[in-house]
Amino acid sequence: EEVEQKKRKREELAQLKERAAEILRAEAEQRFKELMAKQTTLDGFVASGPEDEASKATSSGAKAAAAGGDPPSKKGSKGGKRGPKGKPAADKQLKQDKVTNQQILQKAQELQQEDLFK
């Protein structure tokens, strides 16, 4: 019976480690995507460079003002579903995943400690 218990704990530990690895992989992938998006934005900014006066005159705001209308609204430029405090709702899920990840790692460490003492 004791042997069975040890086997079960080892299997549970293996599953927890696998789950933790999946979460860490997902977090790393998410971070990589965010960094690549920032890099693309920076590349675009550098490539376009500072606008000269002629190109500024053709911007949509200037066109609307020349036509006597209101400049285009800035509303809705944040995009995506946003949670409280204006942060994307996805951040909340990521935080929850981090919490469960920490719990999993903690449980895995506890099981390892138990194995060491037996």
N, C-alpha and C positions, 0 to 999 in steps of 0.2 A: 504493500500500500504506500509506503514511504517512497519507494522507487517511482511509482505512478505519479505521486505528488511532484516529485522532482522533475519528471518528464513534462508534466503539465506546465510547471513554472518555466521550464526552458522554452517550451513552445510559445507560451505567453510572452516571454522576454523577446523571442525572435520576432513575433508579430509586432510588438511594440517598437522594436528597433527598425523594422521595415516601415512602419507607419511614420516614425520620426524622420527617417531618411526621405520618404515621399514628401513630407511637409517641408523639410529643409530644401529639397530640390525645387519644389513649387515656389518657395519664397525667393530662392536664388534666381529662378527663371523670371519671376515678376520684377525683381529688382533690375535684372539685366534689361528687360523690356523698357522699364522706366528710364534707365540710363540711355538706352539707344534712342528713345523718343526725344530726350533732352538733347542728345548729341545731334540728331537730325535737325532739331529746331535751331541749335547753335550754328550748324553748317549753313542752314538757309539764311540765317541772319548775316553771317560773315560773307556769304556769296552775294547777297543783295547789296550789302554795304550801305553807307549813308545815302539817303535819297537826295537827288538834286532838286532844285526849286521847280523845274519844269514837270518832273514826275509827281511832285506833291500836288501841283495844281490839278492833276487828273485824278486824284484820289476821290473816292465816292463822296466823302464829306464836302469837299470843295465843289464837286459837280452839283450836289444838292443845294448848296448855298448859292451857287451861281444861278441855278434854276429857280431860286426863291423858296425852296422847300426846306424842311427840317433835315439835318444830317441823319444818317441811318442810326437807329437805336443800338445801343450797346448791350441791351438785354439779351439774355440767353447765350452769352458768349462763354459761360462757364462749362456748359455741356455736361451730359451724363447725369445719371441719377445721383443726387447728393443727399447725404445724411445730415444729421444735426451739426451745427457749427460750420456748415459749408464744406465739410470734408466729403469726398466721395464715399458712398455707402460701402464700397469694396474694402476700404480701410478698416471698417468695423469688422468685417468677416476675417480679414487678415489678422487683426488683433485677437479675435476669438480663436483662430487657428494657432496663433502663437501660444495662447494660454493652454490649449489642449496639448500642444507640442511639449510645453514645459511639464505638464502633468504626466505625459507619457514618459518623458525622459526621467522624471523623478521616480516614477513607478519602476522603470527599468533599472535604475540605480539601486532602489530598495531590493528588488529581486536579486540583483547581482550580489549585494551585501549578504542577503540570506544564504545564497549559494556558497559564499566564501566561508561563512561561519559553520556550515554543515560538514 
